[in-house]
Amino acid sequence: MATGNINVQTENIFPIIKKFLYSDHEIFLRELVSNAVDATQKRKTLAKIGEVEAVEGNIAIEIIRDEEAKTLTIRDRGIGMTEEEVNKYINQIAFSGATEFLDKYQGEEAKTAIIGHFGLGFYSAFMVAKHVDIVSWSQREGATPVKWSCDGSPEYTIDATEKAERGTDIVLHIADDSEEFLEDARVQGILTKYCKFMPVEIIHGTTSDWVEDPSGEKDEEGNVKKVENKVARVVNATTPLWSKAPAELEGEDYNKFYKDLYPMNFEDPLFHIHLNVDFPFNLTGILYFPQLKKEMELRKDKIHLYSNQVFITDNVENIVPDFLTLLHGVIDSPDIPLNVSRSYLQEDANVKKISGHISKKVSDKLASMFKKDPESFAAQWDDLRIFIEYGMLTDEKFAERAKKFMLFKDTTDACSTYEELIAAVGETQKDKNGKIILPYTADAKNQHGFIAPALERGYKVLVMEGPLASHMVQKMEEAYPDVQFKRVDSDVIENLIETDEATTSALDEKQEEMVKPIIEGAFPGDSYKVKFVAMAPSASPITITRSEFMRRMKEQQAVGGGGFQMFGALPDSYDVAVNSNHPLVQKILGETDDDNKKALAKKAGDLARLSQGLLEGEELTSFIQKGYSELA
């Protein structure tokens, strides 16, 4: 037996590994299985060039639990190690990495480091084990089995031993505070999370099914009896869909894989993008566009990141553009430096190239879909819109590309490109300054009272809904300076598109001065500003609107944009447009009793507020009760 000290200057390396190396101790199993996969792949490679014997039989990796002995074994039939290699790779290289780790990462910073970066993958075992054995038999000719043991101190022993098969067993003697890692469900859960697409078959325990008794024995009803059949439980698919050539796959293959990834998603995705790049970086994967149904689900854990089929994380911020986190799927790249902090990722050249490539692939796919079948693309616009808008607001290169397939939907459900839209509105929607005004609605059902008169005038009213609408409006105005967007309820129809034409008012200046304080008294506080507008007598006597500018500021402040937070919460502000040509105004003027004047104005004001959802609480209750009493 040989003994020795691991080449490390500090004696507290193991407590540091256990406490700081990784905040989630379950990662040890990923690291050890990954090492076993690497050893197996290395054996295959060397066998192909004749350096070791050809690979025959089962080379699966086994995960063996022994709850009584309190051991967890990771067994591979890979290349194995000689005594010299154990000394080199375990006692020297790995712990020189440990020293570097200590020098570079201290305290909380250590928790962001990935174990494998410093050759510490094997030593992650000491996060859960009080004692570790390596039993290895190299595939090389003339090699003999060797056993390395360490109890978590810098001292180790290494000696000749016996082993039934060539390869390596990593035997973890689980610590008392980590016995959860001896439980079947816990181990299976970790393997499913991190290892379900590793390229070498991984076996953990057995699973049972019921098959017909081979003897043919029958039960009382004459049916062949069923017997339990135990088979090895394989936890992974060694050739995941993204590793295959797109030409080999059908649409159903992609949809099935989507359901495997997200069992709770009952709908098929709208489309997929198969990534396959080998220069200037390596990148494979499949991205799916889910059916968003007008909802902006900002969950950033739907894209799974792998490195050579080993699961790393589902937090892909700084690796893909922010808007792409709305997508689902898998990205696999060995060129993403997963061993460093996420702040570093933002500056990494490879990450920037990969991020830019993915963004371009997505925009190319959307452009291709639109060019190939514009009608089908338009039919899916409600699902595509939020994603495209989010991309245009957060990625300038995507925004430029998206101009090709950005659509504008109107209240008739017709979709058009910007060029088609401008050609359709023509001179009809130009104001007196020559600017094209594009009215839009954020809620077609509740803004019907404003949409109807706009349509009667021949205006095209766009539908721009959702939390990004106000930001998107501003983005479009910046991109197309010849147009201005105005929400249909931002002003009465007479003022929505300002022209030189003017409707004659039935009131003179003196009469307006008489009516104004009466109307003002019908509204609470100072949030309502009264103005007179000459409209058709058939139009409403009082219309409440909110200026486009003030409403945009409120909406952008609500979703954290526009730079208005510095002003604090913006106050509510409404415009009260009084139709100077409506008979009610003449009735108020002609009424001799002041109380009756106030009552008429109050009822008209309440109706106007009710139509905009601004009549609430006690006022609403009182208004309804008064209405019922008038019916009695």
N, C-alpha and C positions, 0 to 999 in steps of 0.2 A: 504494500500500500504506500502511496505517495501522499504527502501533505504539502500544503503551501499557503501563501498569503496572496490574495488577489492584489494586483498592482493598482492600489488606490491609496491616496494620502490620508483621507479622512476615514474615521471609523464609524461615523454616523450616516454613511451613505444609505443603508437600508431603511432606517426610520424616515429619511428624507424621501426615498422612493415611495414608501408606503403612504406618507402623509401628503406629499405635494406633487408627485409625478403626474397624477391624473385625478381629477375630482371624482370621477366615477370608476370605482375599482373593477367593474365588470369588463373593462377594456382589456384586462389581462388575457382573457380567453381569445379575443380577436387577434392579439399579437402572437400568441403561441400557435394558434391554428394557422395564421399567415406564415409563420416560420416553417411550419410543417408542409404547407403548400409549396413554399419556395424550395424546400429540400426535395420534395417529390418531383417538381418541375425540373430541377437541376439534374436529378437522376435520369429523367427522360432525355434531356439534352445530351448528357454525356454518353448515354446508351446509343444514341443515334450516330455519334461519331466514333463509337467503339472503345471508349475509355473504360466503360464498365459493361457488365453483361447486359444483354437485352432484357427489357422489362417484360415479365410474364406474370400472369395471374392478377389478383386483385391488389391495387395499390391505394385503396381508400385509406383515409385518415380516420382513426377511431377515437372517440371521446368516451373514456371508461370511468364510471363513478363507482366508488366502493364506500358506501356510507358507514359500514362497520369499521373499516380501517381508516376512514376519514381521508381518503386519497382521491385525487382527480388526475387521470392520466391522459395525456395527448400523445397518441401513438401514430407514427408515420412509417412508411416503407420507402422513404426517400434515400438520399445519397449517404446519410449517416456521417459519423465523424470518427477519426482515429484519435488516439490520446494526444498526439501533437496538435491536431486541429481543435480539440477541446481546449487545450491550453491557449491556443492562438485566438480563437473566436469567443471563448467564454471568459477566460481569465485576463486576457490582455486587451483585445480590441474593444469589447463591450464596456469594460470599466475605464478605459481611457476616454470613451464617450461619456461615461458617468462623471468623470472629473470635469470634462468640458461643460456638461450640463450644470454642475454645481457652480462653475465660474460664471456661466452666462445667465442662468435663471435663479432668481431668489424670490422667496415669499410667494405672493399671489401670481407673479409672472410665470412661475413654474407650472401653474395649473393650466396655462394656455398652450404648453408645449406638447407636441405629439411624441409619444414614447420612442417610436422607431427611429426618429431623427438622430439620436445619439447612440444608436446601437443598444438601446435599453429594452428592446422588445422582449427578450428573454427575461430580464430582471424584473419586468412588471409582475412576474409570478410571485415575487415577495410581497406584493401588496395584499395577497390573500393567503400565502403559505408561510408556515413557520420553518419549513425544511423542504428542500427541493433536491430531487435526484435526476440526473441525466444518465440514461442507459442507452448507449449508442454502439452500433456495429456498422462500420463503413462498408459500402458496396465495392470498394476497391479490392483488388486481388491481394490476398495475404493478410488482410486486416483482421484484427481480433476485437471482440467486444470490450468496452470500457465503461466504467461507472464513475460519475462525478457527483459529489454530494456537498451541500452547503446548508448551514442552519441559519443563515441570515447575518453572519458575521463575515469579516474579510477572510476567515480561514476556510479552507476546503480540503476535501480528500479526493483522490483519484486512483482507481485501481482496476485491474483486470476483472472481468466478470463473465457470466454466461448470458446468452440471449438466444431465443428461439428463431428469430427472423432478423434479417438485416434492416437497418433503419434506426429510428430514434424514439425512445419513450421519454417524455418529460413527466415525472411523477411529482405532483404537488401534495404535500402533507398539509392539509388545510388547517389554518389557525382557528382557534376557538371562536373568535369574533367574526369569522367569515364562513361559517358552516352552511349559510344559505346557498353557497356554490356547490354543495353536494346534493341539492334537491333537483329532481328530474325536471320539473317545470321551469325552475330558474335557469338551469343550464340550457335547456331547449330554447327558452326565450332569447337568451343571448346569441346562440348559434343562428336562430332565425333572423335576428336583427342584423348581425354583422356578416354572417357567412353564407347566406342562402344562395349566393351566386358565385361562390369561389370555384375556381376551375378544376379542382380535384374533389372527388366524391368524399363526403364527410358523413360518418355513421355515428349516431348516438343512440345506444340502446336498441330496443326492438319495438315493433308495432304489430298488432294482431288483426287478422281478418278471419272470417269463417268460410271454410270451403267444404265441399263434399268429401266425406270420409273415403280415402283411397281404397279401403277394403270393400266398399260398396254396401256396407251394413245399412239396413233400413229401419225406420222407426215404425210405430204401430200403424201409422197411416200409409205405410208403403213408400215413403219418401226416403231418399238417401240421407243418412244422418250428416249433420254439420259438425266439423271439428275445428278447434282453434288452430290457426296457422300463424306462427310467429316468424316475422321476417325482419331483417335489419332495417332500422329507421334511418333513411337517407335524408339529411336536412337541406340539401342544396341541389340546384340545377346548375350543372357545370358549364353549359353553353347558353347563357341568357340571350334573349332575343336581340339585344343591341349588339352582340358580338357576331351576329350573322349578317350576311350580305343582304341588302334590301331586295335584290332580285329573287332571293329564295323565299320571300315572305308575301303573304296575302293580307288584305285588310283585316280579315278575321283573326289572323295571328296577332296583329297589333292590338285589336280590341280585347282579345283574351288576356294578353299580357297586362293590359291596363287594369282589367278586373282583378288579376292576380296581385298587382301592386296596391290597388285600392278596393278591397272587397266591399266597402260600404258605398261605393259609387255605383249606382244602379243604371246610369245612363252611359251610353257609348260617348267617347270624346268626339268633338267636331272633326278634328283631323290630327295628324301626327307629323313630326319631322324627325327623320332618321339621320343622326349626325355620324359622319365617318370621315375623319381627317387624319392624315399621317404626316403632313408637312405644312407649315414649319413647326407644328406641335402635334402631339397625339391626342385625339379626342374622339370618343364614340359615345353613343347614347341615343335615347328616344325621348322626345318631348311631345307631350299631348296638350291640346287645347281643350279644356273642359267646357261644358255647357254652363255658362255663368248665369244665364237667365236674368240679365240686367243687374245682377248683384256683384259688387266688388268685394270679393272675399280675399282680404289681405292676409292670408295665412302663408307664412314663408317657410313651411316645412313640407311642402308637397314635391319638391325636387330632391331626389336622393343622390348624393355624391359618392362615387366609388373611385378607387384607385386600383387598377388591375383586378377588378371584380370584388374587391374588398370594400365593404361599406365603411365610409368615413363619417359622414354627417348628413343631416337633412337641413342644415342651416347654410344656405348657399349665398347669403348676402356677401357682396364684394367679389363674388366669383362670377355671377351672372348679372346683367343689368337689372335694376330694381323691378322694372315692369314685367320682366320675365318670371318673377316669382309667382305670378298669377297662373303660370303653367304648371303642369304635373309631369312626372317622368323621372328619367335617370340620366346622369352625366357621368362618364367614366374617363378619367384622364390621369396618367402617371406624371404629367408635367405640371400639375398644380402643387405648389409647395405647401403641403398640409402640415408641415412641421413647425410652422411659425405662427405668430399672432395674426389675427385678422386685420389689424391696422396695417401690417406689412403687405397683406394681399392687395390692398388698394394700389400700391405702388409697383407691384411685381409685373414685369414686362410680359411674361407668359400669360398671367391672369388677364391682363388687359387685352392681349391678342385673342384669347379664348372668348372672353366676354364680347368683344367686338364681332368675332366670327359668328357666335350664336345669334346675336342681334341681327346680323345681315342675313343669316339663313332663315330666320323667322320672317323678316320683311320680304325676302325673295319668295318664300312660300306663299305669303298673303298676296303678293303681286301676281304670282302665277295663277293662284286660284281665281282672282278677280278677272284676269285676262282670259282665262280658259272658259269661265262660265259666270258672267256678271250677274245673271238672274239668281243663280244659286247663292252667290256671294251676298247679294242684297237680302235674300231670304234669311241668311244667318246673321244679319247685321246686329240684331239685338244682343247676341252673344259676343260678337266680335268687337262691338263699339267700345265697351269699357276698356278692354285690353289695348286697343289701338290708341284710344285717347290717353290712357295712362302712359303708354310708350312715347307718344308724341310730346307729352308734358315733361318727361324725365330723361329723354335721350334724343339729342339734337340730330344725330345722324339718322336715327329711325324716323324722326319727324319729317325729315326731308324726303326719305324714301316713301313714307306713308302717304304723301300727297297723291301718289298714283292710285291708291285704293281707298282713301278716306272718302266716306259717303255722308251725304246729308239727307236725313229722312224727314219728310213733311207729314202733316196731319192726315194726308190721304194714304199713308204708308208707302208712298213712292220714294225711292232712293235715287240720288243723282250725285255725280262728282261735282267738284266746285265749278268746273268749266260748264257743265250741263246746267247747273243751278243758275249761274249768272246769265247764260243764254236764255233760260226760261223766264226769268223775271224781267229781262229787258229794261225798258225805260219806265215800266210801271212802278217800280219801287225806288226810283231815284228821288232824293230830296232836292231842295232848291239850290243846294251847293254842289249838286252832281254826284253825291255819295250814294252808293246803293245801300239801302236799309233792308236788313234781313230780320223780320220779326220771328221770334221763336217762343215756344212754350216749354215749361218744365213740368207741366202737369195738365195734359190736354183735357182731361175730364173736369177738373175743378176750375180751369181757366176758360171754359167754353164761352162764357159771356164776353170775353175779350176776343176769342178766336173767331166767333161767328161774324162780327162786323168786319174783321180783317179779311175774311174770305169773301164776304159780300163785295168788298172793294176790289177783289181780284188779286189780293196779296197771297203769296205763298208763305205759309207759316211752318217753320221747321220745328222738329221735336228734339229738344236737347235736355235730357233728363239725367238725374243722378248727381252724386257728390262732386264730380269733376266738371259739371256743366259750366260754372262761372269761370273756372280756370281755362277751360277749353275755348270759351267765347273770346277771352282775352288773347289766347294763343292764335286763334284764327284771324283776329283783327291785326295782330302783329305781322302775320304771314301775308295777309291780303289787305293792305292799307286803303284800298278803294271801297271797302265795305264797312258797315257798322251793324252789329247785332243789337237788337232791342227786344226785350221780352214783351210779349203782347200786353201784359198787365202793368207795364211801366208808365203808360200814359193812355189817355183816351184816344180813340181811333183817329180823331181829327188832328191830333198832334204827334201821332206815332211816326209818320213820315211827313216832315214839315215841307209845305209847298207855299207858293205865293198866293194860292187861292185861299180866300177867307170867307167864312159864313157870317152873315150879318147877325148881330146880337139884338135881341128884343129889349135889352136893358141899356140904359145910358149910365154914365159914370156915377151919377147921384143915386140912382136906384140900386146899383151894386153896393154902394156904401151903406145903404139902408138895410139890405138883405144880409150882408156879410156877417155882422155881429150875431144875428139870429142863428145863422148856420153854424158859426163857430161855437155858440153856446150849446149846440146839440152833440158836441164831441168832448170827451174828457181830456184834461191836461193840455199840454202844448205840443203834442206829437203830431197833430193834424193841422196842415196848412191849407187854408181855403183859397181857391182861385176860381175865376169864372171863365168858362169856355163856351163859345157859341157852337152848339151842336144842333142836330135835327131834333124837332120837337118830340119825335118818337123815341129818342134815346133816353136812357135813364136820367132822372133829375139830379142824382148825385152818384158819382163814381169815385171809389177810393183806389189810388195807385201808389206805387213806390218808385221813385226815380231809379233809372237803370244804374247810375253811379253808386248811390247809397246802398242799393240791394246787393250789388256785386261786392262792395266792401264788406258787408255783413256776412255774405256767404263765404268769401275767401277767408275771412277771419275765423269763421266757424270750423273750416277744415284746415286751418293752420297755414295759410298762405297770404300773399299780397302785401306783407310787411306792415299790416295795420295793428299788430298786437301792441305796439308801443303806445297807441292812443287809448288803450284800455277798451272795455266793452263799448261798442258803438251804440248810441241810443236809437230807439225805433223812431222812424220818421215817415209820415204818409202825406200824400197830396190828396186833397178833397176837391175834385173837379165838379163844380156846380154848372149844370146845363142852363145857361141864361135864356134859352128858348123853350124850356119846358113849362107847361101850364101850371105845375105846382109852384114854381117861383112867382108867377103872376098871382096865384091864389094867396101866397104868403104876403105879397105886397098889398093885396086888396083887403086882407083881413084887418079888422079894426081892433079886435081884442088881442092884447099882447100875449096872454096865456095860450090862445089858440094858435098864434103864430109860432110860439115856441114848441107847442105840441106837434104841429105839422112838421116843423124842421126836425124835431127829435125822432119822430117816427121814420121819416125819410133817411135820417142819419143812421138809425139803428138797422134799417133794412140794408143800407149800403155796407155797414160793418158786418152784418150777418152774412152777406154774400161773400165776404172775404175771410170769414172765420175769425173775425176780430171782436165779436160780441160774445162775452164769456161770463161765467159765474153768475152773480146776483143779477147783473143787467140782463143776461140771457133769460134767466128764470122769470124776471119781471115782464120782459117783452112777450114771452110765450103766454103767461097768465093773462096779460092784457088782451092779447089776440083772441084767446078763448072766450073771455068775458064779452068781447064785442060780437061773438057769434051767438051768444045766449039770448 
